[in-house]
Amino acid sequence: MGIDAVFRSWKTPRAVKYRSLHKITGLKGTAVNVQAMVFGNRTVEDSGTGVCFTRNPATGERELFGEFLFNAQGEDMVAGIRTPLPVSELETRMPAIYKELLDITTKLELDMKDMQDCEFTVQEGRLFMLQTRNGKRTGAAALKIAVDMVKEGILTEKEAVLIVEPRHLDQLLHPTFVDESAYKKDVLATGLAASPGAAIGRVVFNAEDAEEWHARGEKVILCRIETSPEDVGGMHAAEGICTSRGGMTSHAAVVARGWGKPCVCGCEALRVDYKLQQVTIDRKDGIPVVVKEGEWLSLNGTTGEIILGQQPVEDPALVGDLATLMSWVDKYRRLQVWTNADTPEDAKVARANGAQGIGLTRTEHMFFSTPQRIAAVRRMIAAVELHSPAEADALKELEQYQREDFEGIFHAMYGLPVTIRLLDPPLHEFLPHEGPALSNLCQQIAAELGVEPDVVHARLEGLSESNPMMGLRGCRLGIVHPGITEMQASAIFNAAANVIKSGVSVHPKLMVPLVGVYDELQNQVDILRKVADRVQKDKGVKIRYQVGTMIEVPRGALQAGKLAEIAEFFSFGTNDLTQMTFGISRDDAQAKFLTQYVSSGILSRDPFDTIDVDGVGEMVRLAVKRGRETRPDIELGICGEHGGDPASIAFFEKMGLDYVSCSPLRVPIARLAAAQSRISGMATATE
């Protein structure tokens, strides 16, 4: 019966949830260990049970830390009915047992080369060790334990790097809740964990209110059905963002990650009512909860939880041991770590976190930062689509904004490479949805351009597409509207020239997106080089620049050898490459069926979290091989979100890429993962 019960426990909700949280996949069941029993409840004075850690799991201090119950079994410790004593009490009550326990646990730590979590029982004055395992610990404790164990001669530097988990650094880089277990009863719903960290604030439902409340000193949570470029002011003012629609690449998710703000997206349990200024949340227990404007909500962007009330939050604790550990990390890694940064502020944060370059600047994100810029890009779209005489002026206005931003980024990176992706999204993404907002925009633009509102409305509505991910975007946009490519190239090269003249070294890398055909890349590179030649001649400076492409279309990966005749670097855009290789939409798949695919074993992991080695990875292998055959010195990197995922980084290390690029706050995590992959690979090679 007991053995059967252990076997059946594999499928209990608790076990299933545990495996899901820790991404444990591919296992068919559990084993059973049968052993003789000892009894901590045999006598009152000299029997009992306890749990101890060889170091303090909260602080990392070297001390025997734990609890003990006299006259008790293990289930009594777990049940919480009785209050246990600190394990240090044994030194007074049972000194011989305490000394033996201390000796054994010290030997276990030396043998296992990590902090140990031990369970033990004392039966009638005799100590029995039941089990030991590597102990769970906080991020701060993980750093202290790793550094101290090197000082104590227990670990080498390489071994110390391997025992710190990426999630430990994540704890130190974002605000966290003081005690996540304390708020479980207040969890209202769970959505997609789009951007990590903890946030608390009073809920508001539109961007204008978020800005107004923030201006008077209030902390706010912006709750929307979905966000759009009009909301960026409120998003910036908010402590955190939650939406009922949208996935991991939605506007809310992308902008929040770029700013390091906690975000929960795609929470279908939220029913947002803008008219009543409230959200109704359908809880799992069937009892709906209504949260009105001004009431407190807390967001856990790391787990996707939306929590009622004002939960206690603590700021990240960047302890002194971090610098020591990261010096070892950089000593042993080969793979460079760059960053995805769209503003000078992002670039400064990334560089402070150890970024060695920018692997992706999304030029379209620069247009989202202020209402004035959004208005300018919309004028440009209308002028370009209507072939208006105002097109040149509209492009010139945008060029000025972009040049200012590029100058700021070049100054912030001070000689490090900066990879700039030309405009990628379809133009309709910059426009409001149908309704009053679109009608008002058409009236405004019509007056500015001197045309009829109906003409503007018809042309802008015509920009919508059935499948925009595969529509008029990326290099196709620059081919159809070459003025946009010329404008961006002029902004980049003029910014570079200005910064060079100020005495700062600049290394821009211009990246053409969504290329699948040789002539697409040639068309755009011809424009870039023509503008570069003109600016260098006019400014009297030499700009050290490169041109390359994103490998994000399967045909582009297959044609990598041909594309490398033109491209001086490849950057793998693994988000789109995954979507196109699988033939799925990330937002739809994650909202509708990927969770079931993973839980049922059809896929071992969500391919948007960790790269699909067998499919998407094969595309990367082919592109690397064929690209290097044509151009042996071609620079290879990855700028998709997989660049911050430790398991994916191990694959990129194996492929011999030159760098990975990730969000500014994930740079230290990527540095750690790169070192761990390198160390593990070196160990495997010598076995």
C-alpha positions in Angstrom: 0.0 0.0 0.0 2.7 2.4 0.9 4.7 1.8 -2.2 1.6 2.2 -4.4 0.8 5.5 -2.6 4.2 6.8 -3.6 3.8 5.8 -7.2 0.3 7.4 -7.3 1.7 10.7 -5.8 3.4 11.4 -9.1 0.1 12.6 -10.6 -1.2 14.5 -7.6 -2.0 18.2 -8.4 0.7 19.3 -6.0 3.4 17.2 -7.8 2.2 18.3 -11.2 2.4 21.9 -10.2 5.8 21.5 -8.7 7.2 20.0 -11.9 5.5 22.8 -13.9 7.0 25.6 -11.8 10.5 24.0 -12.0 10.2 23.1 -15.7 10.8 19.4 -14.9 9.8 17.5 -18.1 10.3 14.2 -19.9 10.1 12.0 -16.8 7.7 9.0 -16.7 7.3 8.6 -12.9 9.0 8.4 -9.6 11.1 5.7 -7.8 10.4 4.3 -4.4 13.0 3.9 -1.7 12.2 1.3 1.0 14.0 1.5 4.3 13.7 0.6 8.0 11.9 3.1 10.2 13.2 4.9 13.2 10.9 6.6 15.7 11.4 10.1 17.1 8.3 9.6 19.3 9.6 6.5 21.1 10.5 8.5 24.3 9.9 12.0 25.7 13.4 13.0 26.8 15.8 11.5 24.3 13.9 11.0 21.1 12.8 13.5 18.4 13.1 14.7 14.9 14.6 17.6 13.1 15.7 19.4 9.9 18.9 21.4 9.5 20.9 23.3 7.0 24.7 23.5 7.1 24.4 27.2 6.4 21.7 29.8 6.9 19.6 29.6 3.8 18.4 33.2 4.1 21.8 34.9 4.7 24.4 32.3 3.8 26.1 32.6 7.2 28.1 29.5 8.2 26.1 28.1 11.1 24.0 25.0 11.7 20.5 26.3 11.1 17.3 24.4 11.7 14.6 23.1 14.1 14.0 20.1 16.3 11.0 18.6 18.1 11.2 16.3 21.0 9.0 13.2 21.0 7.9 13.7 17.4 7.9 12.2 13.9 8.6 14.0 10.7 4.9 14.7 9.9 4.7 16.6 13.2 7.3 19.0 11.9 5.4 19.5 8.7 1.9 19.8 10.2 2.9 22.9 12.2 0.8 21.9 15.2 3.7 22.2 17.7 6.3 24.9 17.8 9.8 23.4 17.3 13.0 24.5 19.0 16.0 25.9 17.3 18.4 23.1 16.5 21.0 24.9 18.6 19.0 23.9 21.7 20.4 20.4 21.2 23.8 21.7 22.2 22.5 22.2 25.7 19.8 19.4 25.9 21.7 16.6 24.1 25.4 17.8 23.7 26.8 14.5 22.4 24.0 14.3 19.7 24.6 17.9 18.7 28.4 17.3 18.3 27.8 14.2 16.2 25.2 16.0 14.1 27.6 18.9 13.5 30.4 16.5 12.6 28.3 14.6 10.1 26.7 17.6 8.4 30.2 19.2 8.1 31.5 16.1 6.3 28.4 16.0 4.1 28.9 19.6 3.0 32.6 18.9 2.2 31.7 15.7 0.3 28.7 17.2 -1.7 30.5 20.6 -2.2 27.3 22.6 -1.5 25.1 23.7 1.4 23.1 20.7 2.7 19.5 20.3 3.8 19.4 17.4 6.2 16.6 15.5 7.9 17.4 13.5 11.0 15.8 11.5 13.8 17.0 10.8 17.4 15.6 7.5 18.8 16.4 6.8 22.4 19.6 8.8 22.4 20.9 7.5 19.0 21.2 9.8 15.9 20.0 8.6 12.5 20.5 10.6 9.4 17.5 10.2 7.1 18.4 12.2 4.0 20.5 15.0 2.6 20.2 17.2 -0.5 21.5 20.5 -1.7 19.5 23.1 0.1 17.3 25.8 -1.4 18.5 29.4 -0.6 17.8 33.0 -1.3 19.8 34.9 -4.0 21.8 36.8 -1.4 22.6 33.5 0.4 23.6 31.8 -2.8 26.2 34.5 -3.5 27.7 34.4 0.0 27.8 30.6 0.1 29.6 30.4 -3.3 32.2 33.1 -2.4 32.8 31.8 1.2 33.3 28.2 0.0 36.0 29.4 -2.3 37.7 31.3 0.5 37.4 28.1 2.7 39.0 25.9 0.0 35.9 23.8 -0.4 35.2 24.9 -4.0 37.2 26.2 -6.9 36.1 29.4 -8.7 34.6 27.3 -11.5 32.7 25.1 -9.1 31.4 28.2 -7.3 30.1 29.6 -10.6 28.2 26.4 -11.2 26.3 26.3 -7.9 24.7 29.8 -8.3 21.5 29.5 -10.2 20.3 32.1 -12.7 17.2 32.6 -10.7 19.3 33.6 -7.7 20.7 36.6 -9.7 17.1 37.4 -10.9 16.1 37.8 -7.2 18.8 40.4 -6.8 17.9 42.4 -9.9 14.2 43.1 -9.4 12.0 44.1 -6.5 10.4 41.1 -4.9 7.6 40.3 -2.4 8.8 39.8 1.1 7.0 36.5 1.5 5.2 35.1 -1.6 3.6 32.3 0.5 1.8 34.9 2.7 -0.4 36.3 0.0 -1.6 33.0 -1.7 -5.1 33.4 -0.3 -5.3 36.9 -1.9 -4.3 35.8 -5.4 -7.2 36.8 -7.8 -5.9 35.4 -11.1 -2.8 34.4 -13.0 -1.8 35.5 -16.4 1.4 35.4 -18.5 4.5 36.5 -16.6 5.5 39.0 -19.2 8.1 41.1 -17.3 9.5 40.1 -13.9 9.5 41.8 -10.5 7.0 42.9 -7.9 4.7 46.0 -8.1 2.0 47.5 -5.9 -0.3 50.4 -6.6 -3.8 51.8 -6.9 -5.5 50.5 -10.0 -6.3 52.9 -12.8 -7.7 52.1 -16.2 -6.4 54.7 -18.6 -3.0 56.3 -19.4 -4.0 59.9 -18.6 -5.1 58.9 -15.1 -1.9 57.0 -14.5 0.1 60.1 -15.4 -2.1 62.4 -13.3 -2.0 60.1 -10.2 1.7 59.6 -10.6 2.3 63.4 -10.8 0.6 63.8 -7.4 2.8 61.1 -5.8 0.5 58.0 -6.0 1.8 54.6 -7.0 -0.5 53.1 -9.7 -1.1 49.9 -11.5 -2.3 50.4 -15.1 -5.0 47.8 -16.0 -6.1 47.7 -19.6 -7.7 45.3 -22.0 -4.6 45.8 -24.1 -2.2 48.6 -24.6 -1.2 50.7 -27.6 1.3 53.4 -28.4 -1.1 56.0 -27.0 -0.6 54.5 -23.6 3.1 54.9 -23.2 3.0 57.9 -21.0 0.8 56.1 -18.5 2.8 52.9 -18.8 5.9 54.8 -17.9 4.2 56.4 -14.9 2.8 53.1 -13.6 4.6 50.8 -11.2 3.3 47.8 -13.1 0.9 46.9 -16.0 -1.7 44.1 -16.4 -3.8 43.3 -19.5 -6.6 40.9 -20.2 -5.4 40.4 -23.8 -2.0 40.0 -25.5 0.9 37.6 -25.2 4.6 37.7 -24.4 5.3 39.9 -27.5 2.4 42.2 -27.2 2.9 45.9 -26.9 2.5 45.9 -23.1 4.9 43.0 -22.7 7.6 44.4 -24.9 7.5 48.0 -23.6 7.4 46.8 -19.9 10.4 44.5 -20.4 12.3 47.3 -22.0 11.6 49.6 -19.0 12.1 46.9 -16.4 8.5 47.2 -15.2 6.6 44.2 -13.8 3.8 43.1 -16.3 1.2 40.5 -16.4 -0.4 40.0 -19.8 -3.2 37.9 -21.3 -5.1 37.3 -18.1 -8.4 36.2 -19.5 -10.0 36.2 -16.0 -10.0 40.1 -16.1 -13.1 41.8 -17.4 -12.1 45.4 -17.7 -15.0 48.0 -17.8 -13.7 51.4 -18.8 -17.1 53.0 -18.4 -17.5 51.9 -14.8 -13.8 52.3 -14.1 -13.5 48.8 -12.6 -12.3 45.3 -13.3 -14.2 42.1 -12.5 -11.9 39.2 -11.9 -13.3 35.7 -12.2 -11.5 33.7 -9.5 -10.9 30.0 -9.7 -13.3 29.4 -6.8 -16.1 30.8 -9.0 -16.6 33.9 -6.8 -16.0 37.1 -8.9 -14.2 40.0 -7.3 -14.7 43.6 -8.3 -11.8 46.0 -8.0 -12.6 49.6 -8.5 -10.4 52.6 -9.5 -8.1 53.6 -6.6 -8.2 50.2 -4.8 -4.9 48.5 -4.2 -3.5 45.7 -6.4 -0.2 43.9 -6.4 1.4 42.3 -9.4 4.0 39.5 -9.5 5.5 39.8 -12.9 7.8 36.8 -12.3 4.9 34.4 -11.6 2.0 36.1 -13.5 0.0 36.5 -10.3 -2.5 39.4 -9.7 -3.0 39.9 -6.0 -5.6 41.8 -4.0 -4.3 44.5 -1.7 -1.0 46.1 -0.9 1.6 43.3 -0.4 5.0 44.1 1.2 7.8 44.5 -1.3 11.6 44.7 -0.8 14.1 46.3 -3.1 16.8 44.2 -4.7 19.8 43.6 -2.5 23.0 43.9 -4.5 25.5 42.6 -2.0 29.3 42.9 -2.2 29.7 39.2 -3.1 28.1 39.9 -6.5 31.1 41.7 -7.9 33.4 38.8 -6.8 31.2 36.2 -8.4 30.8 38.2 -11.6 34.6 38.6 -11.9 34.9 34.7 -11.9 32.0 34.5 -14.4 33.7 36.9 -16.8 37.0 35.0 -16.3 35.6 31.7 -17.5 33.1 32.6 -20.2 33.8 32.8 -23.9 30.4 34.0 -25.2 30.0 37.8 -25.1 26.8 39.3 -23.7 25.3 42.2 -25.4 21.9 43.9 -24.8 18.7 44.9 -26.4 18.4 48.7 -25.8 16.2 51.3 -27.4 17.1 54.4 -25.5 20.2 56.0 -24.0 18.8 55.2 -20.5 18.5 51.5 -21.5 22.1 51.5 -22.8 23.5 53.0 -19.6 21.7 50.4 -17.4 23.0 47.6 -19.7 26.5 48.9 -19.7 26.5 49.1 -15.9 25.4 45.5 -15.8 28.3 44.5 -17.9 27.0 44.5 -21.5 29.7 44.4 -24.2 27.6 46.0 -26.9 24.1 46.4 -28.2 22.7 43.5 -30.1 19.4 45.0 -30.9 18.1 48.6 -31.0 14.4 48.5 -32.2 14.1 51.8 -34.0 10.3 51.6 -33.9 10.3 51.7 -30.1 11.8 55.2 -30.2 8.5 56.4 -31.7 6.5 55.1 -28.8 8.3 57.2 -26.1 6.2 60.5 -26.4 2.9 61.6 -27.9 4.8 64.0 -30.1 6.8 61.2 -31.7 3.7 59.1 -32.2 2.0 62.0 -33.9 5.1 62.5 -36.1 5.3 58.9 -37.2 1.5 58.9 -38.1 2.0 62.0 -40.2 4.8 60.2 -42.0 2.7 57.1 -42.6 -0.2 59.2 -44.1 2.2 61.3 -46.2 4.0 58.2 -47.5 0.8 56.3 -48.3 -0.8 59.3 -50.0 2.4 60.3 -51.8 1.9 63.7 -50.4 4.3 66.6 -51.0 4.6 66.7 -47.2 6.4 63.3 -47.2 9.9 64.8 -47.1 9.1 67.1 -44.2 7.5 64.3 -42.3 10.5 62.1 -42.8 12.8 64.9 -41.8 11.0 65.4 -38.5 11.4 61.7 -37.7 15.1 61.8 -38.7 15.7 64.5 -36.2 14.2 62.4 -33.3 16.1 59.3 -34.3 19.4 61.2 -34.7 19.1 62.6 -31.2 18.4 59.1 -29.8 21.3 57.5 -31.7 23.7 60.2 -30.5 22.6 59.4 -26.9 23.1 55.7 -27.4 26.5 56.1 -29.1 27.7 58.3 -26.2 26.4 55.8 -23.6 28.1 52.8 -25.3 31.3 54.8 -25.9 33.0 52.7 -28.6 31.1 49.5 -28.1 29.2 48.0 -31.0 25.6 49.2 -31.5 23.4 47.0 -33.7 20.4 49.0 -35.1 17.5 47.2 -36.7 15.8 49.1 -39.4 12.0 49.6 -39.1 10.4 46.2 -38.7 6.6 46.3 -37.7 3.8 46.9 -40.2 2.8 50.5 -40.4 -0.7 49.9 -39.0 0.7 49.0 -35.6 1.4 52.8 -35.1 -2.2 53.7 -35.7 -5.2 53.6 -33.3 -7.8 50.9 -33.8 -11.0 51.7 -35.6 -13.5 54.0 -33.9 -13.4 57.6 -32.7 -9.6 57.5 -32.2 -9.0 56.7 -35.8 -11.6 59.1 -37.1 -10.1 62.0 -35.0 -6.6 61.1 -36.3 -7.9 61.2 -39.9 -9.5 64.6 -39.4 -6.2 65.9 -37.9 -4.0 64.5 -40.6 -6.3 65.6 -43.4 -6.1 69.2 -42.2 -2.3 69.0 -41.9 -1.9 67.5 -45.4 -4.7 69.4 -47.1 -6.7 66.4 -48.2 -10.2 65.1 -47.5 -10.6 63.1 -44.3 -12.3 60.2 -46.2 -9.3 59.8 -48.4 -7.0 59.6 -45.3 -9.4 57.2 -43.6 -9.6 54.9 -46.6 -5.8 54.7 -47.0 -5.1 54.1 -43.3 -7.8 51.5 -43.0 -6.2 49.8 -46.1 -3.0 49.2 -44.1 -4.6 46.5 -42.0 -3.6 43.0 -43.0 -5.0 39.5 -42.5 -1.7 38.1 -41.2 0.5 41.1 -40.4 3.3 39.0 -39.0 3.9 37.8 -42.6 2.8 41.0 -44.3 4.3 44.3 -45.3 7.0 44.6 -42.7 10.8 44.4 -42.2 12.9 44.8 -45.4 9.7 44.6 -47.5 8.6 47.9 -45.9 11.9 49.5 -46.9 11.7 48.2 -50.4 8.2 49.5 -51.0 8.9 52.8 -49.2 12.7 53.4 -49.7 12.4 56.9 -48.2 12.0 55.3 -44.8 15.2 53.3 -45.1 17.0 56.5 -46.4 15.7 58.5 -43.5 16.9 55.9 -40.9 20.3 55.5 -42.5 20.7 59.3 -42.6 19.8 59.5 -38.9 22.3 56.8 -38.0 25.2 58.0 -40.0 24.8 61.7 -39.1 24.5 60.7 -35.4 27.7 58.6 -35.8 29.5 61.5 -37.5 28.5 64.0 -34.8 29.6 61.7 -32.0 32.9 60.9 -33.7 33.6 64.6 -34.0 33.1 65.0 -30.3 35.9 62.6 -29.7 34.0 59.4 -29.0 34.6 56.1 -30.9 31.5 54.8 -32.6 30.8 51.4 -34.2 27.3 51.2 -35.7 26.0 47.9 -37.2 23.0 48.3 -39.5 20.7 45.3 -39.5 18.1 44.6 -42.2 15.2 42.6 -40.8 13.1 39.7 -42.2 15.3 38.9 -45.2 14.6 35.7 -47.1 15.9 36.6 -50.6 19.3 37.7 -51.6 18.0 40.7 -53.7 16.0 41.9 -50.7 19.2 42.4 -48.8 21.1 43.8 -51.7 18.3 46.4 -52.3 18.5 47.7 -48.8 22.3 47.5 -48.4 22.7 49.6 -51.6 20.6 52.3 -50.0 22.5 52.2 -46.7 25.9 52.4 -48.4 24.9 55.2 -50.7 23.7 57.3 -47.6 26.9 56.3 -45.7 29.1 57.5 -48.5 27.2 60.8 -48.8 27.3 61.6 -45.0 31.0 60.7 -44.7 31.8 63.0 -47.6 29.7 65.8 -46.2 30.9 65.5 -42.6 34.5 64.7 -43.5 34.8 61.7 -41.2 35.3 58.0 -41.6 32.6 55.8 -40.0 33.6 52.3 -39.0 30.3 50.5 -39.7 29.0 47.1 -40.8 25.8 45.9 -42.5 24.1 42.6 -41.8 20.8 40.9 -41.5 18.5 39.1 -39.0 18.0 35.4 -39.7 14.4 35.0 -38.7 12.8 33.6 -41.9 13.4 29.9 -42.6 14.3 30.7 -46.2 16.9 33.2 -44.9 18.5 30.4 -42.8 18.6 28.1 -45.8 20.1 30.8 -48.0 22.6 31.9 -45.3 25.6 31.0 -47.6 24.3 33.3 -50.3 23.3 36.1 -47.9 26.8 36.0 -46.3 28.2 37.3 -49.6 26.6 40.7 -48.6 26.1 40.4 -44.8 29.0 41.0 -42.5 27.1 39.7 -39.6 24.0 37.5 -38.8 21.8 38.0 -35.8 19.3 35.3 -35.2 15.8 36.7 -34.4 14.6 33.5 -32.7 11.1 34.7 -31.8 10.0 35.1 -35.4 12.2 32.1 -36.5 10.3 30.0 -34.0 6.9 31.3 -35.1 7.7 30.6 -38.8 9.4 27.3 -38.2 6.5 26.0 -36.2 3.8 27.8 -38.2 2.2 29.3 -35.1 1.5 32.7 -33.6 3.2 33.1 -30.3 0.4 35.1 -28.6 -2.3 32.7 -29.8 -0.3 29.5 -29.1 0.7 30.5 -25.6 -2.9 31.6 -24.8 -4.6 28.6 -26.3 -2.6 25.4 -26.4 1.1 25.5 -25.6 0.6 24.9 -21.9 -1.4 21.7 -22.7 1.3 20.6 -25.2 4.0 20.9 -22.5 1.9 19.3 -19.7 0.9 16.4 -22.0 4.5 15.8 -23.2 3.9 16.7 -26.9 6.6 19.4 -26.3 9.2 19.2 -23.6 9.2 23.0 -23.2 7.6 26.1 -24.5 9.7 26.8 -27.6 9.4 30.6 -27.0 10.9 30.2 -23.5 13.7 27.8 -24.4 14.9 27.2 -28.0 13.6 24.2 -29.8 16.9 22.5 -30.5 15.7 19.9 -32.9 13.7 22.3 -35.2 14.6 25.9 -34.8 18.0 24.9 -33.6 18.6 23.0 -36.8 17.9 26.2 -38.7 20.5 27.9 -36.6 23.0 25.1 -37.3 22.5 25.3 -41.0 22.8 29.1 -41.1 26.0 29.1 -39.0 27.6 26.4 -41.1 26.6 27.9 -44.5 27.4 31.5 -43.4 30.9 30.6 -42.2 31.6 28.6 -45.3 31.1 31.8 -47.4 32.5 34.3 -44.9 34.7 32.6 -42.3 35.0 35.7 -40.1 31.3 36.5 -40.2 30.0 37.7 -36.8 27.2 35.6 -35.3 24.8 36.5 -32.5 21.3 36.1 -31.3 19.0 38.9 -30.3 15.7 37.1 -29.6 14.5 36.7 -26.1 16.2 33.3 -26.0 19.3 35.3 -25.5 18.4 35.7 -21.8 17.4 32.0 -21.3 20.1 29.9 -19.6 19.2 26.6 -21.3 19.1 28.4 -24.7 22.5 30.0 -24.0 24.0 26.6 -23.5 22.9 25.7 -27.1 24.3 29.0 -28.5 27.6 28.3 -26.8 27.7 24.9 -28.4 27.0 26.5 -31.8 30.0 28.8 -31.4 28.1 32.0 -31.7 30.0 35.2 -30.8 27.4 36.8 -28.5 23.9 36.7 -27.1 21.8 39.8 -26.6 19.1 40.2 -23.9 17.3 42.9 -22.0 19.4 45.2 -19.8 18.4 43.7 -16.5 19.1 40.1 -17.7 22.7 40.9 -18.7 24.2 39.5 -15.5 22.1 36.4 -15.7 23.2 35.8 -19.3 26.8 36.3 -18.3 26.4 33.7 -15.6 24.7 31.2 -17.9 27.4 31.8 -20.6 30.1 31.0 -18.0 28.3 27.9 -16.7 27.8 26.6 -20.3 31.5 27.1 -21.0 32.6 25.4 -17.8 30.2 22.5 -18.2 31.3 22.1 -21.8 35.0 22.1 -20.8 34.3 19.4 -18.2 32.4 17.2 -20.7 35.2 17.5 -23.2 37.8 16.2 -20.7 35.8 13.3 -19.5 
